[in-house]
Amino acid sequence: MKYLFKLDNQQSTEVINDNLEGWKVVQGTPTMKTWILHTSNDGRMISGVWTATPGTYHATYAEYEFVHIIEGRITISPDGEEPMKVGPGDAFVVEAGFKGTWEIKESVVKHFDIQL
């Protein structure tokens, strides 16, 4: 079994153009694209790249996600809590059960790891 992987760039992976499950547009006409670059040996984690254009989504998370922002700016507002602003170089975690808005201020590129 292989234990170390260098991830291919997204040009060599099929793009998913659909909105993520649990994500609904609430303002503007944002679009998103997702590239899954790796699935763990046990099938419980995926890693990849996600892009989105300006606009606002309301998101409901069923899984844990680690995020590292490469480009762009987002204001994330958990329902009933204070907003968090993130931009290039920022890393953060979204726990399963999160509900709130992602206001994409500038087109975003992020790396992600999701625990399924």
Contact map, one row per residue, 1 for C-alpha under 8 A:
11100000000000000000000000000000000000000000000000000000000000000000000000000000000000000000000000000000000000000000
11111000000000000000000000000000000000000000000000000000000000000000000000000000000000000000000000000000000000000000
11111000000000000000000000000000000000000000000000000000000000000000000000000000000000000000000000000000000000000000
01111100000000000000000000000000000000000000000000000000000000000000000000000000000000000000000000000000000000000000
01111110000000000000000000000000000000000000000000000000000000000000000000000000000000000000000000000000000000000000
00011111000000000000000000000000000000000000000000000000000000000000000000000000000000000000000000000000000000000000
00001111100000000000000000000000000011000000000000000000000000000000000000000000000000000000000000000000000000000000
00000111110110000000000000000000000010000000000000000000000000000000000000000000000000000000000000000000000000000000
00000011111110000000000000000000000010000000000000000000000000000000000000000000000000000000000000000000000000000000
00000001111111100000000000000000001010000000000010000000000000000000000000000000000000000000000000000000000000000000
00000000111111000000000000000000000000000000000000000000000000000000000000000000000000000000000000000000000000000000
00000001111111000000000000000000000000000000000000000000000000000000000000000000000000000000000000000000000000000000
00000001111111100000000000000000001110000000000000000000000000000000000000000000000000000000000000000000000000000000
00000000011111110000000000000000001100000000000000000000000000000000000000000000000000000000000000000000000000000000
00000000010011111000000000000000111100000000000000000000000000000000000000000000000000000000000000000000000000000000
00000000000001111100000000000000111000000000000000000000000000000000000000000000000000000000000000000000000000000000
00000000000000111110000000000011110000000000000000000000000000000000000000000000000000000000000000000000000000000000
00000000000000011111000000000001100000000000000000000000000000000000000000000000000000000000000000000000000000000000
00000000000000001111101100000011100000000000000000000000000000000000000000000000000000000000000000000000000000000000
00000000000000000111111000000000000000000000000000000000000000000000000000000000000000000000000000000000000000000000
00000000000000000011111000000000000000000000000000000000000000000000000000000000000000000000000000000000000000000000
00000000000000000001111100000000000000000000000000000000011110000000000000000000000000000000000000000000000000000000
00000000000000000011111110000000000000000000000000000000111100000000000000000000000000000000000000000000000000000000
00000000000000000010011111000000000000000000000000000000111000000000000000000000000000000000000000000000000000000000
00000000000000000000001111111100000000000000000000000011110000000000000000000000000000000000000000000000000000000000
00000000000000000000000111110000000000000000000000000001110000000000000000000000000000000000000000000000000000000000
00000000000000000000000011111000000000000000000000000011100000000000000000000000000000000000000000000000000000000000
00000000000000000000000011111100000000000000000000000111000000000000000000000000000000000000000000000000000000000000
00000000000000000000000010111110000000000000000000000110000000000000000000000000000000000000000000000000000000000000
00000000000000000000000010011111000000000000000000011111000000000000000000000000000000000000000000000000000000000000
00000000000000001010000000001111100000000000000000011100000000000000000000000000000000000000000000000000000000000000
00000000000000001110000000000111110000000000000001111000000000000000000000000000000000000000000000000000000000000000
00000000000000111110000000000011111000000000000001110000000000000000000000000000000000000000000000000000000000000000
00000000000000111000000000000001111100000000000111100000000000000000000000000000000000000000000000000000000000000000
00000000010011110000000000000000111110000000000111000000000000000000000000000000000000000000000000000000000000000000
00000000000011100000000000000000011111100000011110000000000000000000000000000000000000000000000000000000000000000000
00000011110010000000000000000000001111100000011110000000000000000000000000000000000000000000000000000000000000000000
00000010000000000000000000000000000111110000011100000000000000000000000000000000000000000000000000000000000000000000
00000000000000000000000000000000000111111011111000000000000000000000000000000000000000000000000000000000000000000000
00000000000000000000000000000000000001111111110000000000000000000000000000000000000000000000000000000000000000000000
00000000000000000000000000000000000000111111000000000000000000000000000000000000000000000000000000000000000000000000
00000000000000000000000000000000000000011111100000000000000000000000000000000000000000000000000000000000000000000000
00000000000000000000000000000000000000111111110000000000000000000000000000000000000000000000000000000000000000000001
00000000000000000000000000000000000000111111110000000000000000000000000000000000000000000000000000000000000000000011
00000000000000000000000000000000000000110111111000000000000000000000000000000000000000000000000000000000000000001111
00000000000000000000000000000000000111110011111100000000000000000000000000000000000000000000000000000000000000001111
00000000000000000000000000000000000111100000111110000000000000000000000000000000000000000000000000000000000000111100
00000000000000000000000000000000011111000000011111000000000000000000000000000000000000000000000000000000000000111000
00000000010000000000000000000000011110000000001111100000000000000000000000000000000000000000000000000000000011110000
00000000000000000000000000000001111000000000000111110000000000000000000000000000000000000000000000000000000111110000
00000000000000000000000000000001110000000000000011111000000000000000000000000000000000000000000000000000001111000000
00000000000000000000000000000111100000000000000001111100000000000000000000000000000000000000000000000001001110000000
00000000000000000000000000000111000000000000000000111110000000000000000000000000000000000000000000000001011100000000
00000000000000000000000000011110000000000000000000011111000000000000000000000000000000000000000000000011111000000000
00000000000000000000000010111100000000000000000000001111100000000000000000000000000000000000000000000011100000000000
00000000000000000000000011110100000000000000000000000111110000000000000000000000000000000000000000001111000000000000
00000000000000000000001111100000000000000000000000000011111000000000000000000000000000000000000000001110000000000000
00000000000000000000011111000000000000000000000000000001111100000000000000000000000000000000000000111100000000000000
00000000000000000000011100000000000000000000000000000000111110000000000000000000000000000000000001111100000000000000
00000000000000000000011000000000000000000000000000000000011111000000000000000000000000000000000011110000000000000000
00000000000000000000010000000000000000000000000000000000001111110000000000000000000000000000011111100000000000000000
00000000000000000000000000000000000000000000000000000000000111110000000000000000000000000000000111000000000000000000
00000000000000000000000000000000000000000000000000000000000011111000000000000000000000000000001110000000000000000111
00000000000000000000000000000000000000000000000000000000000011111100000000000000000000000000111100000000000000000111
00000000000000000000000000000000000000000000000000000000000000111110000000000000000000000000111100000000000000011110
00000000000000000000000000000000000000000000000000000000000000011111000000000000000000000011110000000000000000011100
00000000000000000000000000000000000000000000000000000000000000001111100000000000000000000011110000000000000001111000
00000000000000000000000000000000000000000000000000000000000000000111110000000000000000001111000000000000000001110000
00000000000000000000000000000000000000000000000000000000000000000011111100000000000001111110000000000000000111100000
00000000000000000000000000000000000000000000000000000000000000000001111100000000000000111100000000000000000111100000
00000000000000000000000000000000000000000000000000000000000000000000111110000000000000111000000000000000001111000000
00000000000000000000000000000000000000000000000000000000000000000000111111000000000000110000000000000001111110000000
00000000000000000000000000000000000000000000000000000000000000000000001111100000000011110000000000000001111100000000
00000000000000000000000000000000000000000000000000000000000000000000000111110000000011100000000000000111110100000000
00000000000000000000000000000000000000000000000000000000000000000000000011111000001111000000000000001111100000000000
00000000000000000000000000000000000000000000000000000000000000000000000001111100001111000000000000011110000000000000
00000000000000000000000000000000000000000000000000000000000000000000000000111110111100000000000000011100000000000000
00000000000000000000000000000000000000000000000000000000000000000000000000011111111000000000000001111000000000000000
00000000000000000000000000000000000000000000000000000000000000000000000000001111100000000000000000111000000000000000
00000000000000000000000000000000000000000000000000000000000000000000000000000111110000000000000000000000000000000000
00000000000000000000000000000000000000000000000000000000000000000000000000001111111000000000000000000000000000000000
00000000000000000000000000000000000000000000000000000000000000000000000000001101111100000000000000000000000000000000
00000000000000000000000000000000000000000000000000000000000000000000000000111100111110000000000000000000000000000000
00000000000000000000000000000000000000000000000000000000000000000000000000111000011111000000000000000000000000000000
00000000000000000000000000000000000000000000000000000000000000000000000011110000001111100000000000000000000000000000
00000000000000000000000000000000000000000000000000000000000000000000100011110000000111110100000000000000000000000000
00000000000000000000000000000000000000000000000000000000000000000000111111000000000011111100000000000000000000000000
00000000000000000000000000000000000000000000000000000000000000000000111110000000000001111100000000000000000000000000
00000000000000000000000000000000000000000000000000000000000000000001111000000000000000111110000000000000000000000000
00000000000000000000000000000000000000000000000000000000000000000001110000000000000001111111000000000000000000000000
00000000000000000000000000000000000000000000000000000000000000000111100000000000000000001111100000000000000000000000
00000000000000000000000000000000000000000000000000000000000000000111000000000000000000000111110000000000000000000000
00000000000000000000000000000000000000000000000000000000000000011110000000000000000000000011111000000000000000000000
00000000000000000000000000000000000000000000000000000000000010011110000000000000000000000001111101000000000000000000
00000000000000000000000000000000000000000000000000000000000010111000000000000000000000000000111111000000000000000000
00000000000000000000000000000000000000000000000000000000000011111000000000000000000000000000011111000000000000000000
00000000000000000000000000000000000000000000000000000000000111100000000000000000000000000000001111100000000000000000
00000000000000000000000000000000000000000000000000000000001111000000000000000100000000000000011111110000000000000000
00000000000000000000000000000000000000000000000000000000011110000000000000000110000000000000000011111000000000000000
00000000000000000000000000000000000000000000000000000000011100000000000000011110000000000000000001111100000000000000
00000000000000000000000000000000000000000000000000000001111000000000000000111110000000000000000000111110000000000000
00000000000000000000000000000000000000000000000000000001111000000000000001111000000000000000000000011111000000000000
00000000000000000000000000000000000000000000000000000111100000000000000001110000000000000000000000001111100000000000
00000000000000000000000000000000000000000000000000011111000000000000000111100000000000000000000000000111111100000000
00000000000000000000000000000000000000000000000000000110000000000000000111100000000000000000000000000011111000000000
00000000000000000000000000000000000000000000000000001100000000000000000111000000000000000000000000000001111100000000
00000000000000000000000000000000000000000000000000111100000000000000001110000000000000000000000000000001111110000000
00000000000000000000000000000000000000000000000001111000000000000000111111000000000000000000000000000001011111000000
00000000000000000000000000000000000000000000000011110000000000000000111100000000000000000000000000000000001111100000
00000000000000000000000000000000000000000000000011100000000000000011111000000000000000000000000000000000000111110000
00000000000000000000000000000000000000000000001111000000000000000011110000000000000000000000000000000000000011111000
00000000000000000000000000000000000000000000001111000000000000001111000000000000000000000000000000000000000001111100
00000000000000000000000000000000000000000000111100000000000000001110000000000000000000000000000000000000000000111110
00000000000000000000000000000000000000000000111000000000000000111100000000000000000000000000000000000000000000011111
00000000000000000000000000000000000000000001110000000000000000111000000000000000000000000000000000000000000000001111
00000000000000000000000000000000000000000011110000000000000000110000000000000000000000000000000000000000000000000111
